[in-house]
Amino acid sequence: MTEWRGYLALLAGLFVAGCPEEDTKPCDAPVMAFRVTLNAADGPLPPDTGLLVRHGTGNAEYHLQGLRSGTNVLFCGDRDGGQIDPNDAGKLDVLVCELWTDGAAHVTVRAKGYLTLDEQLDAKLESGCLQTRDVQLTLERGDAGT
């Protein structure tokens, strides 16, 4: 019987004390994980430029010539955020892409005549909340034969 009293006293103490208050604040509304700015070192981006983004829940692709898939996390446009007309592929100096991946991402960029870019992007957290990272990627010409 005294054993039960001990358990009851312990439970009563926990009930009265309650849960400790947490000092953490909730994170703001959803935040894009990365803002990727892509350019070519020697002029406009090639018309066949394509990005593949691998992230925790799948893949997303974007191509200047209009092919897009998995675009619920990848949004690309010109430097002012405007949509790109596939007919203008090859005339664009800068491509800006928002990656809403909720964490790390692996970005691969391909274009004929240029070295493949393969970048692992790690998410930036501050006080446990995702913060946008700005990332600059530049396509460089490959050796003859690439």
Stockholm file with secondary structure:
# STOCKHOLM 1.0

chainA/1-146         MTEWRGYLALLAGLFVAGCPEEDTKPCDAPVMAFRVTLNAADGPLPPDTGLLVRHGTGNAEYHLQGLRSGTNVLFCGDRDGGQIDPNDAGKLDVLVCELWTDGAAHVTVRAKGYLTLDEQLDAKLESGCLQTRDVQLTLERGDAGT
#=GR chainA/1-146 SS CHHHHHHHHHHHHHHHHCCCCCCCCCCCSCCCSEEEEEEETTBSCCTTCEEEEEETTEEEEEETTSCEESTTSEEEECTTSCCCCGGGTTSCSEEEEEECCSSCEEEEEECTTBCCEEEEECCEEETTEEECEEEEEEECBCCTTC
#=GC SS_cons         CHHHHHHHHHHHHHHHHCCCCCCCCCCCSCCCSEEEEEEETTBSCCTTCEEEEEETTEEEEEETTSCEESTTSEEEECTTSCCCCGGGTTSCSEEEEEECCSSCEEEEEECTTBCCEEEEECCEEETTEEECEEEEEEECBCCTTC
//
